Amino acid sequence: MKITVTGTRGIPNIMGGIETHCEELFPRIVKKGFDVTIIRRKSYVKDYISEYKGIKLIDIETPKKKSFEAIIHTFKAIWKAKAIKTDIIHIHAIGPALLTPMARLLGMKVVFTHHGPDYDRDKWGIIAKIILKLGERLGTKYANEVIVISKVINDLLVKKYNRRDCHLIYNGVPEPEICEFPEYFKELGIEKDKYILGMCRFVPEKNLHHLIEAFTKTEHRGYKLVLAGDTDFEDDYSRKLKETARKNGVVLTGFIKGKKLHSLLSNTHCYVLPSSHEGLPIALLEAMSYKRPVIVSNIPANLEVGLKQENYFKVGNIQELSQKLQANLDSTYQKVEYDMSPYNWDNITEQVANIYNNINK
């Protein structure tokens, strides 16, 4: 069975939650015997390879403009999927899902994964929000099968569209790669267990500016704040965030993967995610897999992870976040045992493969 994937910028080593999701999921899908092609956005690609872990990669030119790159790419990807005789096109995210009816009209089965109501993100204007909401509607109504990554999203689709047969399949997290990287820590000017880690894209809804402000209010006594990540599109927010970070002695790593990222996760005193919008945050799950203490905002997607009450603070409440940070800094580090069983990639792969196999029955 031939599967074509769109709605992602591409893999491997491309920043983003959906990109991480696809990079973990689809090599495992290939091992299940499926023929998988991922159609990438050429403007994000730096490797120019045609295959990755058994997945065929096709690069398509699209303008690197946040307002319409996804929809143009998806339009081209659907035609390419038809040309290569795809059985199932798997569309990720609500923006690309706008073209679900087109894929159906061209005779392909559609699986749509809803990663979160992106129209709630601060970066989108009124017109973009309307288009994203329409994409959610068309994807939900016309996809053969719908996957949701959280119960929050499932409840949303039941309430708005009365779609009651969605498949709840959580994001996964791989086995942690515990490691040390003293040379990298020396380069960053940090010490093991002497820093707080924020790890995400530099976009407004992640509220990293709140984290910086909250951290500056603590008595951090030699601890540093490290922000790992960057932005896809440099804008006023990301420029101001970086400027504020540098003025306050925050360590900026840029976008990192591999040993650098693993070493930061292995040795942080605490991971913090202050965001106002999430689907199901892979970065949080990764931090949990490393058994690190976490402090996160009390938005529904974070609450669904089921942490203890002391791990949460009211979203946007900088004073409360600062108090939680101070309590963490004042405590001796202790590893935390989380239940990671719902986020096992092999189990997730089995569930997705069953959807593919049953779609024609």
C-alpha positions in Angstrom: 0.0 0.0 0.0 1.4 3.4 -1.0 1.2 6.2 1.5 2.0 9.8 0.7 2.5 12.3 3.5 2.0 16.1 3.4 1.4 18.9 5.8 5.0 18.7 7.2 7.9 20.9 6.2 9.9 17.7 5.9 12.3 15.4 7.6 15.0 14.8 8.9 16.3 17.5 11.3 13.7 20.2 10.4 12.4 22.2 13.3 8.8 21.7 14.4 6.5 19.4 16.4 4.8 17.9 13.3 8.3 17.4 11.8 9.5 15.5 14.9 6.3 13.5 14.9 6.8 12.4 11.2 10.5 11.7 11.7 9.7 9.2 14.4 6.5 7.7 13.0 7.1 7.0 9.4 10.4 5.0 9.5 8.4 2.7 11.8 5.5 2.6 9.3 8.0 1.6 6.6 9.1 -1.3 8.7 5.4 -2.4 8.8 5.6 -3.0 5.0 4.1 0.2 3.7 5.5 2.2 0.8 5.9 5.8 2.3 6.7 9.0 0.5 7.0 12.3 2.3 6.7 15.4 0.2 9.0 18.1 1.6 9.1 21.9 1.2 12.3 22.6 -0.6 13.0 25.9 1.1 13.5 24.1 4.4 15.6 21.3 3.0 19.4 21.3 3.5 20.4 17.7 2.8 19.1 17.0 -0.8 18.6 13.3 -0.1 16.0 11.2 -1.9 15.5 8.6 0.9 15.6 8.5 4.7 15.3 5.3 6.6 13.3 3.7 3.8 11.0 6.7 3.2 11.1 8.2 -0.2 11.5 12.0 -0.2 10.2 14.4 -2.9 11.1 18.1 -2.7 8.7 20.7 -4.1 9.3 24.4 -4.5 7.1 26.5 -2.4 7.4 30.2 -1.3 8.7 30.5 2.2 5.8 32.8 3.3 4.0 31.8 6.5 0.7 33.1 5.2 0.3 30.7 2.3 3.2 28.3 1.9 1.4 25.4 3.5 -1.6 25.6 1.2 0.5 26.0 -2.0 2.7 23.1 -0.9 -0.3 20.9 -0.1 -2.0 21.7 -3.5 1.2 20.6 -5.3 1.7 17.6 -3.1 -1.8 16.3 -3.8 -1.2 16.4 -7.5 2.2 14.7 -7.0 0.5 12.1 -4.9 -2.0 11.4 -7.6 0.8 11.2 -10.2 2.7 8.5 -8.2 -0.5 6.5 -7.8 -0.9 7.0 -4.0 -3.5 4.9 -2.2 -3.7 7.0 0.9 -2.6 10.6 1.4 -1.9 11.4 5.1 -2.5 15.1 5.7 -1.0 16.7 8.9 -2.5 19.9 10.4 -5.6 21.9 9.8 -4.2 24.3 7.3 -3.2 21.7 4.7 -6.5 19.8 5.5 -8.3 22.6 3.6 -7.6 20.6 0.5 -9.0 17.3 1.8 -12.0 17.4 -0.6 -9.6 17.9 -3.6 -7.7 14.7 -2.6 -11.0 12.8 -2.3 -12.2 14.0 -5.7 -9.0 12.8 -7.2 -9.8 9.3 -5.9 -7.4 9.0 -3.0 -8.3 8.0 0.6 -7.4 10.6 3.1 -6.2 10.3 6.7 -6.1 13.6 8.5 -4.1 14.1 11.7 -5.4 17.1 13.7 -2.4 18.4 15.7 -4.2 21.3 17.4 -6.4 24.3 16.7 -3.8 26.5 15.0 -6.2 29.4 14.6 -5.6 30.0 18.3 -2.0 30.9 17.7 -1.2 34.6 18.1 0.8 34.9 14.9 -2.3 34.5 12.6 -4.4 37.5 11.4 -8.2 37.4 11.0 -8.2 36.0 7.4 -5.7 33.3 8.2 -7.7 32.3 11.3 -10.9 32.0 9.1 -9.0 29.8 6.6 -7.6 27.6 9.3 -11.0 27.1 10.8 -12.3 26.1 7.4 -9.4 23.7 7.0 -10.4 22.1 10.3 -14.0 21.8 9.1 -13.2 20.3 5.7 -10.6 17.9 7.1 -12.9 16.7 9.8 -15.9 16.3 7.5 -14.3 14.8 4.4 -11.3 12.8 5.5 -11.9 9.0 5.5 -10.2 8.8 8.9 -9.3 11.4 11.5 -6.5 11.1 14.1 -6.4 13.4 17.1 -3.4 13.7 19.3 -5.3 14.6 22.5 -8.7 14.1 24.2 -9.0 17.9 24.2 -9.0 17.9 20.4 -11.3 14.9 20.2 -13.9 16.7 22.4 -13.6 19.8 20.2 -14.4 17.9 17.0 -17.3 16.1 18.6 -18.7 19.4 19.8 -18.1 21.4 16.6 -18.7 18.8 13.9 -20.3 15.8 15.7 -17.5 13.6 14.4 -17.5 10.8 16.9 -15.2 8.2 15.2 -11.9 10.0 15.5 -8.9 7.9 16.6 -7.2 9.2 19.7 -3.5 8.5 19.2 -1.1 10.5 21.3 2.2 12.0 20.2 5.1 9.7 21.1 8.5 10.1 22.6 11.6 8.0 21.8 13.7 6.4 24.5 15.9 9.0 26.1 19.6 9.2 25.1 21.2 10.1 28.4 24.6 11.7 27.7 27.2 14.2 28.8 28.7 16.8 26.4 31.2 18.9 28.5 32.7 20.5 25.5 29.3 21.9 24.4 28.5 23.0 27.9 31.8 24.9 28.1 30.9 26.5 24.7 27.6 27.6 26.2 29.1 28.7 29.5 26.8 26.5 31.6 27.3 23.7 34.1 25.6 20.4 34.6 22.4 20.7 36.8 22.9 24.5 37.0 20.4 25.7 34.4 16.7 25.9 33.6 15.8 24.8 30.1 13.1 26.2 27.8 12.9 24.3 24.4 10.4 25.3 21.7 9.9 27.6 18.7 10.3 31.3 19.3 6.7 32.3 18.6 4.4 34.4 20.8 2.1 31.6 22.0 5.1 29.8 23.6 5.4 32.7 26.1 9.2 32.5 26.4 9.1 36.2 27.2 7.2 35.3 30.3 9.8 32.7 31.2 12.6 35.3 30.9 10.8 37.8 33.0 9.9 35.2 35.7 13.5 34.0 35.8 14.9 37.5 36.3 12.7 37.8 39.4 14.3 34.8 41.0 17.4 34.6 43.2 19.1 32.3 40.7 22.5 32.1 42.4 24.7 30.9 39.5 21.9 29.1 37.7 21.3 30.2 34.1 18.3 30.1 31.8 18.9 28.3 28.5 16.5 28.6 25.5 16.9 26.0 22.9 15.1 26.7 19.6 14.6 29.4 17.1 11.9 30.7 14.7 11.0 29.7 11.1 10.3 33.3 10.2 12.3 36.1 11.9 9.8 38.8 12.9 9.5 41.6 15.5 8.6 39.1 18.3 11.6 36.8 17.7 14.0 39.7 17.3 12.7 41.3 20.5 12.8 38.0 22.4 16.4 37.4 21.5 17.4 41.0 22.4 15.7 40.7 25.8 17.3 37.3 26.3 20.8 38.6 25.6 20.3 41.6 27.9 19.4 39.3 30.7 22.2 36.8 30.3 20.0 34.1 28.8 21.9 31.4 26.9 20.5 31.0 23.3 21.5 27.7 21.6 19.6 28.1 18.3 17.9 25.1 16.7 19.7 21.9 17.9 19.2 18.2 17.7 21.2 15.1 18.4 23.8 14.9 21.2 23.6 18.7 21.9 19.9 18.5 22.7 20.2 15.1 24.5 22.9 16.5 26.8 20.8 19.6 27.7 17.8 17.4 28.5 19.9 14.9 30.4 21.4 17.6 32.8 18.8 20.3 33.3 17.6 21.2 36.8 14.1 21.8 35.3 12.3 22.1 32.0 9.7 24.9 31.6 6.9 25.3 29.0 4.8 28.5 29.7 2.8 28.3 26.5 -0.8 29.5 25.9 -1.4 27.0 23.0 -0.4 23.4 22.4 -1.8 20.3 20.7 0.2 17.8 22.8 3.7 19.1 23.3 6.4 16.7 22.2 9.0 18.9 23.9 7.3 18.4 27.3 7.1 14.6 26.7 10.8 14.5 25.8 11.7 16.3 29.1 9.5 13.9 31.0 11.2 10.9 29.3 14.5 12.2 30.7 12.9 12.2 34.2 13.5 15.9 34.7 11.3 18.1 36.9 8.9 20.2 34.8 6.9 23.4 35.2 4.2 24.0 32.7 1.2 26.3 32.1 -2.2 25.0 33.0 -3.7 25.0 29.5 -5.9 21.9 28.6 -3.2 20.2 26.5 -0.7 20.3 29.3 -3.3 19.3 31.9 -4.1 16.2 29.9 -0.5 14.9 30.5 -1.6 14.5 34.1 1.2 16.0 36.1 1.0 16.8 39.8 -0.7 20.1 40.7 2.6 21.7 41.8 4.0 21.3 38.3 1.4 23.7 36.9 1.0 27.5 37.1 -1.8 29.7 35.7 -0.9 30.6 32.1 0.3 34.2 31.9 0.8 34.5 35.6 4.5 35.6 35.7 4.6 36.0 39.5 3.3 32.4 40.1 5.8 31.1 37.5 8.6 32.9 39.2 7.6 31.4 42.6 7.6 27.9 41.0 11.0 28.5 39.5 12.4 29.7 42.8 11.1 26.6 44.6 12.7 24.5 42.0 16.0 26.3 42.2 16.0 26.1 46.0 15.5 22.3 46.0 18.0 19.5 45.4 17.5 17.8 42.0 15.6 14.5 42.2 14.7 12.5 39.1 10.9 12.1 38.6 9.3 8.8 37.4 6.5 9.6 34.9 4.1 7.1 33.3 5.3 7.3 29.6 3.4 4.2 28.4 0.8 6.2 26.4 3.6 7.8 24.4 5.3 4.7 23.1 6.1 5.1 19.4 5.9 1.4 18.6 2.3 1.2 20.0 1.4 4.4 18.2 2.8 3.0 14.9 0.7 -0.1 15.3 -2.5 2.0 15.8 -1.7 4.1 12.7 -0.9 1.0 10.6 -4.3 -0.5 11.6 -6.0 2.6 10.3 -4.3 2.3 7.0 -5.1 -1.4 6.7 -8.7 -0.9 7.6 -9.4 2.2 5.5 -10.8 0.1 2.6 -12.9 -2.3 4.6 
